[in-house]
């Protein structure tokens, strides 16, 4: 497929492509990005950060390793403070009401005024894992860790800084819910 890159008059050096987005060449994309960076005075760091945040909808497992916050409070605090997302956006990502997210954040801020420990790990939880309203956030988290990383319930309890019996109960509650909905 052929595509043309043309310079529009009066467009402050902008480029317009006359082809489908799937067929843009690497060079055309580079030219477009260069133009956007210059036109809007965007630093390379800001651009890099924007792309890494947009492409990464994963939650680091380290945010759940605390003694005070519930799983929803930890996610809400992380997404609002570290990812700088608005409550309404967090609510839509988690399939929850914005008022629930706001309340959760307020409680988290009181319980844990400092930032959450965000450590680099290969173990990340996809945000879409928490959208099923028939499961609690903790049920979704425990089931994901058990089924995708093949962790023992004891290992999950250690990872999340929870009691083994709590994790056992949560996982069994999850299995019962799955069995009744199957």
N, C-alpha and C positions, 0 to 999 in steps of 0.2 A: 504494500500500500504506500502510495506516495503522500508526503506531507510537505507543506510549504511553511516557512517561517517568514512572516512579513512584518515590516515595521509600520505601525499605524501613525498617521500624522496626528500631532497634538497629544501624543500619549506618553510624553516624558521618557522617550527611549524604550517604551514597552514593546514586547513581542506578542504576536498573536499567532496561534497555530491553526491551520485549517485541516485538521485531521482528528481522528478519534483519540481519546486519551491513551488507549492501549498501544497506539502506534508511535507515540512520541519517542524520539531518539534520545539517547543519553546526553548528547551534546545540546539538544533543544532544552531538555530539563535543566541542565547546568546553566544555560543562558537565562532561562526564566528565573531560576533561583538567584543568580547574580543580579539580575535586574530588580527583583523584589528586595534583596538585601540593600542595594544602593538607594532605591526609591524610598524605602521606609526606614532607612538608617538602622538596620537590624544587625546586631553583632553575631558572629559565627557561633558563639556560646549560646545565645538566646535561641538561635535557629536549631542548634543541636538539641538543646533541652526541650524545645517544643516538639520535635519529632520523637524523642525518646519517651516523653510523657504520653503522647497520643498513641504510640504503637504499643506501649506497655500497659496492659490492663491487669497486671499481676500484683498481688499483695505479698510482700515479704513475710515469711513465717515468723520472723523475729518480733513483729509487733504484738503477737499474741502471747509472748512469754512475759507476762506480768501478773502480779498477784491481785490487782485491784479492779481491772477493767473487764467487762464482758466482751465477748467476741465482736458484737455489733459496735460497742463503744470504741474498741480498738480500731476497727475498720474506719469508722466515722472520723475519729481523731486523726488517723493517718491520712485519709483522703483530703480532709479539710486543711490540716496544718502542713503536711509535707507535699501534697500534690496541688494544693491551693484550689480545690474544687468548691463550688458553691453547694449549699445544702440541697437545692433543687436538683442539681446535676447528680449528686451522690444518690439522692432518692431514686432518680430514674435508673441509674446504673444498678442499684440493688433491688429494684422493684418494691420500694417501700414508700410510705407517705413522707413528705418533706418535714412534717411536724415531728414525726418519729425520729428522723435523722437529727433534727435540731435538738430535741430533748436528749437524745443519746449523746450528742456532742457536749451539751451543757453538763450532763452528769460526768462524762469523761474528764472534762476540764477541771471539775471540782475534785474528783478522785485522784487525778494524775496531772497536776499542773505543768509538769515538765514534758518535753517532747518524748516520743516513743523511741526505743532503741531500734534503729533500722540497720541491720547488718546484712552484708552481701551473702547470699546463699543461693545455691542451685535449686532449693526447694521454695517455690513460689506458688501461690494459690490464684488461679484465674478468677477475676471478679465475677464473671458470669456464673460461677459455682454457687453464689449466694442469692440468686434470683428466684429460686423455687420457694414460694410462700408457704408450701405445705411442710417445709422443714425449718427448724430453727437455724440460726447462723452457726451455732456450735455443732449441730447435727451435720450440716453441710460440710463444715470444716473437717470434722473427725472422719466422716465417710470418705471424703476426698483423699485425706492422708492415708487411710487404711487401704483403699482400693487402688490408688494410683502409685503409691510409694511402697506398698506392702509392709507397712510398719506395724509392729505389735501395738496393742492398746497401751502397754506400759511405756513404750517409746513415744507414743503420741502424748501421753500424759506428761512425760518429762519435757517434751518439746514445747507444750503449751502451758507448762507450770500449773498443772491441775492434778487433782487426786486421781489415782488409778480407777477408783470406784466410780467417780464422776464420768470418766471417759467410757467405762464399760456400760454404764447406764445410758449415756447419750447414744452410743453406737447401737445398743440393743433397741432403743426407742426408734432409731432410724430404720433398722431392719424390719421392725414391726410395721412401720408406716409404709415401707416399700412393699412388703408382702400384702398388705390390705389394698394398696392401689394397683397392684399388678394384675 
